[in-house]
Amino acid sequence: MSDNSLRLVWVYPDLLSTYGDQGNALVVERRARQRGLEVSRVDVRSDQQLPTSGDIYLIGGGEDRPQRLAAERLRRDGGLNRAVDNGAIVFSVCAGYQILGHEFVNDLGEPEQGLGLLDVVSTRGHAERCVGDVLADIDSRLGLPPLTGFENHQGITHLGPHARPFARVRFGNGNGTGDGTEGAYNDTVFGTYMHGPVLARNPQIADLLLKLALDVNALPRVDDQWYEALRAERIAAATQPA
């Protein structure tokens, strides 16, 4: 970050923006402005070159063919990998999460190379889709409250030794491996299956991204009454018997 302006990049909204995931960009932008930060946001379509000077990159979910096209373009462009090398923060959802790994299964049923920014590999293995509300406990090292979100995927994501589980589910499927893990992260790159949009349900995650980008330990407090009401409603929904 430079010149007191936060550079926010929303990656490929024309391919990866299902279930309101673009709301994640709106939440990060809003919470930055609430702290008096100047925000420069750019939405980069898949026919445009990805800038490497961003501070936070956000990637949403998408259907199988758009996911393959997005992976092909991101590999060819190389900008996201260079941005991470420069210290950028990346937060990804569902198809975007799979793209950041080493490999996933594309719409042709073939292995598709990912970007290798997370030490994960995604396969398909569920006869039925993982659909519904999720409640999970985020890795205690991140100091965040429980994760609430909505999953809708058929993927199974296996974590390698250099990826930490982002959370462990109380209710729901998460990574689909049966070990209770949900999502993955390393120092600057995060992935989750949660929609919602997930940052509207969990604004503290947006604040974590801001703190990492700003290299600070704390942010000024803001009014979270609306967010907390939404969180309470969705947590109650997830914990009610079916």
C-alpha positions, -999 to +999 in steps of 0.1 A: +000+000+000+012+035-008+001+071-008-025+062+019-047+046-008-058+010-005-058-007-039-086-033-042-089-056-072-120-077-080-108-104-103-129-115-134-164-104-124-176-116-159-166-152-150-164-156-113-192-138-094-219-163-084-242-161-053-235-124-047-197-129-042-190-095-056-205-082-024-172-092-008-155-063-027-183-039-016-178-049+021-140-045+021-143-012+003-170+000+027-151-010+058-119+006+046-138+039+039-153+037+074-118+039+088-110+070+067-090+052+041-089+062+005-098+032-017-090+027-053-110-002-066-108-018-100-129-046-115-108-065-139-126-084-166-111-116-181-101-098-214-080-073-194-045-075-179-045-080-142-026-053-124+002-064-101+002-034-078-030-042-058-031-046-021-061-069-018-074-092-046-108-108-043-120-138-064-155-153-064-171-185-074-183-196-108-197-224-129-174-251-143-167-237-178-161-201-166-138-216-139-117-233-165-116-201-187-106-181-156-078-205-147-064-204-183-064-166-184-049-162-149-021-187-158-014-169-190-015-135-175+007-143-145-003-111-127-018-126-096+012-147-089+034-117-093+012-096-070+014-123-043+052-123-047+050-085-041+031-091-008-005-087-019-034-103+000-058-127-018-092-139-007-110-164-028-143-182-028-154-217-041-143-219-078-118-192-071-105-211-041-099-242-063-081-221-090-056-210-064-046-246-057-023-268-077-051-286-096-088-291-099-112-310-122-126-289-151-159-290-169-144-316-193-137-340-165-100-334-169-073-322-144-068-284-148-037-267-136-042-241-109-020-212-099-002-230-070-008-202-046-024-225-020-010-260-013-043-278-021-057-301-048-094-303-056-113-333-071-149-343-075-163-371-054-198-363-041-228-380-057-248-351-042-238-315-039-228-300-006-256-274-001-267-255+029-257-232+057-223-238+075-210-229+109-173-234+115-146-223+140-118-203+123-082-212+130-076-197+165-043-182+152-063-157+132-083-145+163-117-144+146-152-154+157-170-184+142-175-185+104-209-185+089-217-190+053-235-209+026-219-237+006-230-250-028-203-272-044-195-308-054-158-305-049-134-322-025-103-301-016-073-319+000-048-298+019-011-303+015+015-298+043+020-261+035-017-251+038-036-246+071-073-252+074-091-219+074-117-233+097-132-265+112-169-271+107-195-276+134-223-280+108-219-285+070-193-301+048-165-275+041-137-291+021-157-323+017-129-346+028-147-358+059-120-344+083-140-313+092-118-288+075-131-258+057-110-237+033-073-232+035-048-204+040-011-194+042+004-161+052-013-139+026-036-162+005-070-174+018-096-197+003-131-208+014-162-225+000-184-200+018-208-177-001-232-154+016-215-131+006-191-144+032-176-111+041-210-096+047-217-124+071-182-122+086-170-086+085-142-095+108-125-114+080-127-082+058-110-064+087-083-091+088-076-085+051-073-048+058-049-053+087-027-075+067-026-051+038-019-021+061+005-041+083-012-031+115-025-050+145-058-032+150-083-010+132-106+018+146-139+004+157-170+008+135-207+002+140-213-035+134-250-036+146-263-046+111-236-072+105-241-087+140-278-090+134-272-108+102-247-131+118-270-140+146-298-148+122-277-171+100-260-188+130-294-195+144-306-209+111-275-232+108-280-246+143-317-253+141-327-290+136-336-299+100 
